[in-house]
Structure formats: C-alpha cells, structure tokens
C-alpha cells in the first residue's frame, strides 16, 4: 500500500464516520472589529508635529524667498534675485502638494481595499 492510498482511505473513513463534522465548528468564526494598538496616540502626535513643522518650513521658504528676491533686486545681485524667485515658486508648489497630500494618500489607501 502506498502512502497516498493510506491517506485517501483515512480521509474516506473520517468523512463517512461523521468525525469530520464533529471536529469542525457549527458556526462561523466571529470577525472582531478593528482595535487601536497601544501607543497609537503617541504615533499620531509625532505625525501631527511633523505635519506642523512641514507647514512652518513651507511658510519660511516663501517669506525667505521674498526677502532674498527683494534684497537681490535692491542691491542688484541677480543671483540672489533669481534664487529668491525660485524659492517663492518652490514654496507655492510645495503648498499645493501639502494641501493635496492627505487627499491623495486617502484615495490610494481606499483603492487598495
């Protein structure tokens, strides 16, 4: 007798004797709801701080660009003026991305489900 034949015979006996139905639960296993893990509030606080710091950095970049551009134009330093203009445009682009970030992340996360 081969091993496959022995396994097949054993499964047939278990199925015909009703032991398989006694071994399985009669009802479905309950699906518990989501539970917040310990320490999640601390992680949310840290993420909130990082978001706040990013917003302050974008504002600093914008006002720093205004200062650099104005100073470059006033004292005829074209390199500083161009850098200031780039800083202003960069800060505006970052502000748009900062505003769209939450929406994009939630849309991608919803699409994964």
C-alpha positions in Angstrom: 0.0 0.0 0.0 1.3 3.4 -0.9 1.2 6.5 1.3 -1.3 8.2 -1.0 -3.6 5.2 -0.8 -3.4 5.2 3.1 -4.1 8.9 3.3 -7.1 8.6 0.9 -8.5 5.6 2.9 -8.1 7.5 6.2 -9.9 10.6 4.8 -12.7 8.4 3.4 -13.2 6.7 6.8 -13.2 10.1 8.7 -15.7 11.6 6.3 -18.0 8.5 6.3 -18.0 8.1 10.1 -19.0 11.7 10.8 -15.9 12.6 12.8 -15.1 15.4 10.4 -18.4 17.2 11.1 -17.8 16.9 14.8 -14.3 18.4 14.5 -15.5 21.5 12.7 -17.4 24.2 14.5 -21.1 24.5 13.7 -21.0 28.3 13.3 -18.7 30.8 11.6 -15.8 32.3 13.5 -16.6 35.8 14.5 -14.9 38.7 12.8 -13.8 41.2 15.5 -13.7 44.9 14.8 -10.5 46.9 14.5 -8.8 47.9 17.7 -6.3 50.7 18.2 -2.9 49.3 19.2 -1.3 50.6 22.3 0.9 53.6 21.6 -1.1 54.7 18.5 -1.9 58.1 20.1 1.8 58.8 20.5 2.5 58.0 16.8 -0.4 60.3 15.8 1.1 63.0 17.9 4.5 62.6 16.3 2.9 62.7 12.8 1.0 65.8 13.8 4.2 67.5 14.9 5.9 66.6 11.6 3.0 68.0 9.6 3.1 71.2 11.6 6.9 71.6 11.1 6.4 71.0 7.4 3.8 73.7 7.2 6.1 76.1 9.0 9.0 75.3 6.7 6.9 76.0 3.7 5.9 79.4 5.1 9.5 80.1 6.0 10.6 79.2 2.4 8.0 81.6 1.0 8.9 84.5 3.2 12.7 83.8 2.8 12.2 83.8 -0.9 10.5 87.2 -0.7 13.4 88.6 1.4 16.1 87.1 -0.9 14.3 88.3 -4.1 13.8 91.8 -2.7 17.4 92.0 -1.5 18.7 90.8 -4.8 16.7 93.3 -6.7 17.5 96.2 -4.4 21.3 95.7 -4.4 21.5 94.5 -8.0 22.6 91.0 -7.1 20.9 88.9 -9.8 21.9 85.5 -8.4 20.1 86.3 -5.2 17.1 87.6 -7.0 16.7 84.5 -9.1 17.2 82.3 -6.1 14.5 84.2 -4.2 12.1 83.8 -7.1 12.8 80.1 -7.3 12.2 79.8 -3.5 8.8 81.5 -3.9 7.7 79.3 -6.8 9.0 76.2 -4.9 7.1 77.1 -1.8 3.9 77.6 -3.8 4.4 74.2 -5.4 5.1 72.6 -2.0 2.0 74.3 -0.6 -0.2 72.7 -3.3 1.4 69.3 -2.7 1.0 69.8 1.1 -2.7 70.5 0.6 -3.3 67.6 -1.8 -1.2 65.1 0.2 -3.9 64.0 2.6 -6.4 63.6 -0.2 -4.0 61.6 -2.4 -3.0 59.3 0.4 -6.6 58.5 1.4 -7.6 57.9 -2.2 -4.7 55.5 -2.7 -5.5 53.7 0.6 -9.2 53.4 -0.3 -8.3 51.9 -3.7 -6.2 49.2 -2.0 -9.2 47.8 -0.3 
